[in-house]
Each structure stands twice: as C-alpha cells, then as structure tokens.
C-alpha cells in the first residue's frame, strides 16, 4: 500500500494562506483532494496525509471536513496556537472529536526566531500532543536542526517528523552542515524524516536526479525504517510533475530490498501516523 505522507489541498477564497501569492505561478489556484488523487493515480497511491498550509485553526477545521468526505485522505496534520494557555485542552478536545487528526505543525520556517520552538511556554502543548499520540511535523530549514535536536531531547515521547529533509539548499549545492546535522539527529534521536519537497529545493526545472544525493543521504542515515515518502503536491509542481518525482524516488530506492522499499513508500507512514 503506497501512502503519500505529505500533500495539500486549499481554497484561495478562504484567505488565510499568507505565503500563497500569484508570484508562485500555477500553484496559485484551488486544489482539491480529488485533484491530488488524479495527479497521484499513475503512481498507484492508495491514500495520503493531508497537511496544513495556513497557520489558523479555521484551516485545520476545513481540512478535517474535507478529509471526512474522502476515504483516501487517511489523516490530517493541522495547526493550533501552541502558545495559548488553553492549548492542551483544545488539543485533547480536537483529537477526541476528529480521529483523522494525526499531527500538528507550527510553521517554524516562517517564524523569525529560530529558537521559538524551545520556549518553555510551549511545553504543556507539546506534552499534550505526546499524550494524545499526535505527531509533531517540523517544517524547518537547516538552521533549525540543532533546535530539533534539543526538542527531541526535551520531549522523548513526542514523535517528531522532519518535513522535506529540512529543506537543504540543493540549488546551490549546500551540503554541510546540513548533512552532518541530519546524521546526528538520526543517530541521537528517534525522529523520522520525510522524503518530500527536495526537488523544489533544487530550483526551477531541475535536472532528473538533481536531489538524489540528498535523498540518498536521508535514507542512509535514518535507515529505511525511519523515512516516509511524500510528494508535497502541488508545491512539487514548481519543480516537476508528480510522476517525475515518483520515478526519481523509485530510482533512489532501487538498491533497497522489497520490504524496505515498501516501508518507505507506505508502511512507515501508516505506523508513524497511526493510519
């Protein structure tokens, strides 16, 4: 069973996608779960994890409603204001009311303070997430990796998933300290990593295999039991088609045995997100 561990659906008229502007070209359009199903059909995807794209609880409610209408949306990673003193209670209530809520994601890459996630005020909310079995999706860039290491040490029962391999600057060939920091997180924590979003970091219209070195490093360091495949569709379209990324992924994973390949392409996502 192939699971896309990271895709989006949005409706522009909702008005809370501050980052989504006409400057982003063709992805500045409404995208539905049905659109994702059509894009992923050739790859044989059975289901996926629908991930937030706006830092509002209203969007989380919208995504949960959409997921309730589509069996192939196996889970939702939403957003909640983690700093709010009432966050633990709201997290518990939301998780109880919506079985498809599988995780939460503060948009750390858009927050000016790279140490934001380490502030003590967030501890109750993070502990509530762990208690509810919700995954913490880390939308980060390489400068956040030392902070993720500290986060994992403080909250060992919280499942942390690093989105998009922490967005290394592939377009400019940046390797260190990203490669060493990712290897350290893989070695010293139980965090897992999404094999998604990498082609977008390789720049517009990247050559086939442009992100493969980075993808292979993630598979090697985290191991096939701690890597989740995802598309990051439709953001992916800024660099390549769904089918292009799927073909590239299969080449990256070609050296794995069938059981390990199946783990990356679906079994790990089902385990981590409790799908």
C-alpha positions as CSV (number, residue, x, y, z in Angstrom):
1,X,0.0,0.0,0.0
2,X,1.6,3.3,-1.2
3,X,0.9,6.3,1.1
4,X,1.8,9.8,0.2
5,X,2.8,11.2,3.6
6,X,2.5,14.8,2.6
7,X,0.1,16.6,0.2
8,X,-2.0,19.7,0.3
9,X,-5.5,21.0,-0.5
10,X,-6.5,24.6,-0.4
11,X,-9.2,27.1,-1.4
12,X,-7.8,30.5,-2.1
13,X,-11.1,32.3,-1.2
14,X,-10.6,31.2,2.4
15,X,-7.9,34.0,2.6
16,X,-5.5,32.7,5.3
17,X,-2.7,31.5,3.1
18,X,-0.3,34.4,3.5
19,X,2.6,32.8,1.6
20,X,0.5,31.7,-1.3
21,X,0.5,34.6,-3.9
22,X,0.3,34.9,-7.7
23,X,4.1,35.1,-7.7
24,X,4.1,31.4,-7.2
25,X,2.7,30.7,-10.6
26,X,0.5,27.8,-11.4
27,X,0.2,26.6,-7.8
28,X,-1.8,29.8,-7.1
29,X,-5.1,28.0,-7.7
30,X,-7.7,26.0,-5.8
31,X,-6.6,22.4,-5.3
32,X,-8.8,19.6,-4.0
33,X,-8.3,16.1,-2.7
34,X,-9.8,14.9,-6.0
35,X,-7.1,16.9,-7.9
36,X,-4.4,15.2,-5.8
37,X,-6.0,11.8,-6.5
38,X,-5.8,12.5,-10.2
39,X,-2.2,13.6,-10.0
40,X,-1.1,10.6,-8.0
41,X,-3.1,7.9,-9.9
42,X,-0.3,6.8,-12.2
43,X,2.0,6.2,-9.2
44,X,-0.6,3.9,-7.7
45,X,-1.0,5.8,-4.4
46,X,-3.7,4.4,-2.2
47,X,-4.0,7.2,0.3
48,X,-2.2,10.1,1.9
49,X,-1.7,12.6,4.8
50,X,-3.3,16.0,4.2
51,X,-1.0,18.7,5.7
52,X,-1.9,22.2,6.8
53,X,-0.8,25.2,4.7
54,X,-2.1,28.1,6.8
55,X,-1.4,28.9,10.5
56,X,-5.0,29.0,11.5
57,X,-7.3,26.7,13.3
58,X,-10.0,27.6,10.8
59,X,-7.9,25.9,8.1
60,X,-7.5,22.8,10.3
61,X,-11.3,22.6,10.6
62,X,-11.6,22.9,6.8
63,X,-9.0,20.1,6.2
64,X,-10.7,17.8,8.7
65,X,-14.0,18.4,7.0
66,X,-12.5,17.7,3.6
67,X,-10.8,14.5,4.9
68,X,-14.1,13.3,6.4
69,X,-15.5,13.3,2.8
70,X,-12.7,11.4,1.2
71,X,-11.5,7.9,2.3
72,X,-8.2,8.4,0.6
73,X,-7.3,11.3,3.0
74,X,-6.1,8.9,5.7
75,X,-5.1,11.6,8.2
76,X,-4.6,15.3,8.7
77,X,-1.7,17.3,10.1
78,X,-3.2,20.5,11.3
79,X,-2.3,23.7,13.2
80,X,-3.1,25.1,16.6
81,X,-1.8,28.0,18.6
82,X,0.6,26.1,20.8
83,X,1.5,29.2,23.0
84,X,-2.1,29.6,24.2
85,X,-2.6,28.6,27.8
86,X,-5.7,26.6,26.8
87,X,-3.8,24.7,24.1
88,X,-3.5,21.4,26.0
89,X,-7.3,21.2,26.5
90,X,-8.1,22.2,22.9
91,X,-5.6,19.7,21.6
92,X,-7.3,16.9,23.6
93,X,-10.7,18.0,22.5
94,X,-9.7,18.2,18.9
95,X,-8.1,14.8,18.9
96,X,-11.1,13.2,20.6
97,X,-13.6,14.8,18.1
98,X,-11.6,14.0,15.0
99,X,-9.9,10.6,14.7
100,X,-8.3,11.7,11.4
101,X,-6.3,14.3,13.2
102,X,-2.8,12.7,13.3
103,X,-0.5,15.6,14.0
104,X,0.1,19.3,14.3
105,X,2.6,21.6,12.5
106,X,3.7,25.1,13.6
107,X,5.2,26.7,10.5
108,X,8.7,27.1,12.0
109,X,10.3,28.1,8.8
110,X,8.2,31.3,8.7
111,X,8.9,32.4,12.3
112,X,11.7,34.9,12.7
113,X,13.1,33.4,15.9
114,X,14.8,30.1,15.2
115,X,14.6,29.2,18.9
116,X,10.8,29.8,19.0
117,X,10.0,26.1,19.5
118,X,12.3,25.8,22.6
119,X,10.4,28.4,24.7
120,X,9.1,27.0,28.0
121,X,5.6,28.3,27.3
122,X,5.1,25.6,24.6
123,X,5.9,22.7,27.0
124,X,2.3,22.0,28.1
125,X,1.1,21.9,24.5
126,X,3.9,19.6,23.3
127,X,3.3,17.3,26.3
128,X,-0.4,17.2,25.4
129,X,0.4,16.3,21.8
130,X,2.5,13.4,23.1
131,X,-0.2,12.3,25.4
132,X,-2.7,12.2,22.5
133,X,-0.4,10.4,20.2
134,X,-0.2,13.3,17.8
135,X,2.9,13.7,15.6
136,X,4.9,16.9,15.6
137,X,5.7,17.8,12.0
138,X,8.7,20.0,11.8
139,X,8.6,22.4,8.9
140,X,12.1,23.7,9.1
141,X,15.3,24.8,7.4
142,X,18.8,23.6,8.1
143,X,19.4,26.3,10.7
144,X,16.7,24.8,12.8
145,X,18.3,21.3,13.0
146,X,20.2,22.0,16.3
147,X,16.9,23.2,17.8
148,X,15.1,20.0,16.7
149,X,17.9,18.0,18.4
150,X,17.2,19.9,21.6
151,X,13.4,19.5,21.1
152,X,13.8,15.7,20.8
153,X,15.9,15.6,23.9
154,X,13.4,17.6,26.0
155,X,10.4,15.6,24.7
156,X,11.5,12.0,24.2
157,X,7.9,10.7,24.0
158,X,6.9,13.2,21.2
159,X,7.1,11.7,17.7
160,X,8.9,14.2,15.5
161,X,8.8,14.1,11.8
162,X,11.2,16.4,9.8
163,X,9.4,17.6,6.8
164,X,11.1,17.8,3.4
165,X,14.5,16.7,4.8
166,X,14.8,20.1,6.5
167,X,14.9,21.9,3.1
168,X,18.6,21.8,2.2
169,X,19.7,24.4,-0.4
170,X,20.1,21.9,-3.2
171,X,20.0,24.5,-5.9
172,X,23.3,25.9,-4.6
173,X,24.8,22.6,-3.7
174,X,24.8,23.2,0.0
175,X,25.8,20.0,1.9
176,X,27.4,20.9,5.2
177,X,26.4,21.5,7.9
178,X,23.1,20.0,6.8
179,X,24.4,16.5,6.1
180,X,26.2,16.3,9.5
181,X,23.3,17.7,11.4
182,X,20.8,15.3,9.8
183,X,23.1,12.4,10.6
184,X,23.4,13.5,14.2
185,X,19.6,13.7,14.6
186,X,19.3,10.3,13.0
187,X,21.9,8.9,15.4
188,X,20.8,10.6,18.6
189,X,17.0,10.8,18.4
190,X,14.0,8.7,17.3
191,X,12.9,11.4,14.8
192,X,11.8,10.3,11.4
193,X,12.2,12.2,8.1
194,X,10.0,12.8,5.1
195,X,11.5,12.2,1.7
196,X,9.5,15.0,0.2
197,X,9.9,18.6,-1.1
198,X,13.5,18.0,-2.2
199,X,13.0,18.7,-5.9
200,X,11.5,22.1,-5.1
201,X,14.7,23.0,-3.2
202,X,16.7,22.1,-6.4
203,X,15.4,25.1,-8.2
204,X,13.0,25.6,-11.2
205,X,13.0,22.8,-13.7
206,X,15.8,20.8,-12.1
207,X,17.6,18.1,-14.0
208,X,16.5,14.5,-13.4
209,X,18.1,13.2,-10.2
210,X,19.1,16.7,-9.0
211,X,18.0,15.9,-5.5
212,X,19.1,12.3,-5.4
213,X,22.3,12.8,-3.4
214,X,20.4,14.5,-0.6
215,X,17.6,11.9,-0.7
216,X,20.1,9.0,-0.6
217,X,21.8,10.6,2.4
218,X,18.4,10.7,4.3
219,X,17.8,7.0,3.5
220,X,21.3,6.0,4.5
221,X,21.4,8.0,7.8
222,X,17.8,7.4,9.0
223,X,17.5,4.0,7.6
224,X,14.5,2.7,5.6
225,X,12.5,2.2,8.8
226,X,12.5,6.0,9.6
227,X,11.9,7.6,6.2
228,X,8.5,8.5,4.8
229,X,7.9,9.1,1.2
230,X,5.7,12.1,0.3
231,X,5.0,14.4,-2.7
232,X,4.4,17.8,-1.3
233,X,2.0,18.2,-4.1
234,X,1.0,20.7,-5.5
235,X,4.0,22.7,-4.3
236,X,6.0,20.0,-6.1
237,X,4.7,21.4,-9.4
238,X,7.1,24.4,-9.1
239,X,9.9,21.9,-10.0
240,X,8.5,18.8,-11.6
241,X,5.4,16.7,-12.1
242,X,4.1,14.1,-9.6
243,X,5.1,11.3,-12.0
244,X,8.7,12.8,-12.3
245,X,9.1,12.8,-8.5
246,X,7.7,9.3,-8.3
247,X,10.1,8.0,-10.9
248,X,13.0,9.8,-9.2
249,X,12.1,8.2,-5.9
250,X,12.0,4.7,-7.3
251,X,15.5,5.2,-8.7
252,X,16.7,6.5,-5.3
253,X,15.2,3.4,-3.6
254,X,16.3,0.9,-6.2
255,X,19.1,-0.5,-4.0
256,X,16.7,-1.4,-1.2
257,X,15.1,-4.8,-0.8
258,X,11.4,-5.0,-1.4
259,X,10.4,-4.9,2.2
260,X,12.5,-1.8,2.9
261,X,11.2,-0.1,-0.2
262,X,7.6,-0.9,0.9
263,X,8.4,0.6,4.3
264,X,9.5,3.9,2.9
265,X,6.6,4.1,0.4
266,X,3.8,3.4,2.8
267,X,4.3,1.1,5.8
268,X,6.3,3.7,7.8
269,X,3.7,6.4,7.3
270,X,0.9,4.1,8.4
271,X,2.9,3.3,11.6
272,X,4.1,6.8,12.4
273,X,0.8,8.5,11.8
274,X,-1.4,5.6,13.1
275,X,-3.3,5.5,9.8
